[in-house]
Amino acid sequence: MDKLQVYGIGNVLIDIVSHATDDDLKALKLDKGIMKLVEGEERDRIVAFTSSHKSEYHCGGSAPNTIITLAQLGIKAALSGKIGNDDFGDRYEKQLRDHGVVSYLTRADGNTGSSIILVSPDSERTMNTSLENNRKYSVEDIQEDAIREAEYLYFTGYMWDTDSQKKALLKAISIAEEAGTKIVFDAADPFAVQRSGGEFCRLIERHFDIVLANAEEARLMFGSSDLSCCSEQLADICDIAVVKNGSAGSVVRRGSEEYRIPVYRAEAVDTTGAGDIYAAGFLYGLCKGKSLEESGNIASRLAAGIVGQIGAQFNSVPDVE
């Protein structure tokens, strides 16, 4: 069997896509076009609505999007996460394996995390995320041998949440460092950076080899709006730094090396998951022995491809060469 190349840890969210009229949204007491966290009775009420309507179910979550894309590209990739003993967990795990991902998902009582997307007739999307069992992810859910085998350990800032999740990540980091597995971190969201209270910078400096961040996340970490300055400061505390800045492109830096990566032209239909797919493209390049500049260009090209369709995963295997 081929050697495992990427071991990912991430929040597992089944995407539930259903259509809803403005009256439906009012009945559900939801503000149209919002994105928010839901739980308890509110979560159950929205799930009940989707169950009584025609709905689509897809694997979702930031790190899972990255891992699935890597598997589509022929990289042997695994996903570790926490799901429930429920129908959503069954659906998720089956689809994950169908995508070619090695599943290291574990189960517990409670619900599988979900992102419920209600699409209005005017194509407006109202998104409701319920983290559920993801927040229970713990040290016991880690596969130590798989981390030791992998070339890269990958996770995002979204996982730096509960004490249980933090302890699990610190354990995975320790295993990776001991085994020589490269640690790849994607800041993932400005809110995650703010919530960390400076912990991300300390972790990057002490442990992480490769770090990806967008311009806003980098600005929050280093207090500068200058893309080149942020990438330079980030590269000072890790081996490889990647800073993305939307239509202005991205910068990849290692030490004094700096590569400015252009944006590839695309008609944006849905920008959901563009950062996740950029990370997949960059990791694909590294796994294939490409240069940093080549890896950045592959990442940019894949990110442009994903915004041209609905959803955060490709409908067919993307062209990377």
Number of C-alpha atoms within 10 A of each C-alpha: 4 6 12 18 22 29 26 23 28 27 28 30 29 25 24 22 20 20 18 22 14 15 9 14 18 12 9 14 11 18 13 17 16 11 16 13 12 19 14 9 9 16 17 11 13 20 14 11 15 19 12 9 11 10 16 13 17 20 25 25 22 26 30 26 24 30 33 30 29 27 22 20 17 13 23 22 24 29 25 23 26 27 29 20 14 14 10 22 24 14 14 22 21 13 16 23 14 11 16 20 23 20 15 19 22 18 18 14 10 13 20 26 25 29 26 26 24 25 20 18 11 8 11 14 20 21 22 22 19 21 19 21 23 24 19 18 28 19 17 11 18 20 15 15 11 18 27 20 18 22 21 25 27 26 27 23 22 20 23 24 14 14 13 15 21 17 15 21 20 15 17 21 21 13 18 24 18 10 16 14 22 20 22 22 22 22 22 21 17 19 14 18 24 14 15 14 10 13 14 20 18 11 15 20 16 11 20 22 21 23 25 26 29 22 23 20 23 27 18 16 22 17 12 15 13 13 20 18 15 26 28 22 17 28 25 16 21 21 16 21 24 30 26 25 15 13 10 12 17 26 24 24 25 19 16 8 11 18 16 18 23 16 19 16 12 14 10 13 12 14 16 16 21 25 27 26 31 26 33 27 27 24 27 24 21 17 17 10 11 15 11 20 18 18 26 28 26 26 29 26 24 26 25 21 20 27 22 15 18 14 19 25 25 18 11 7 12 15 10 14 7
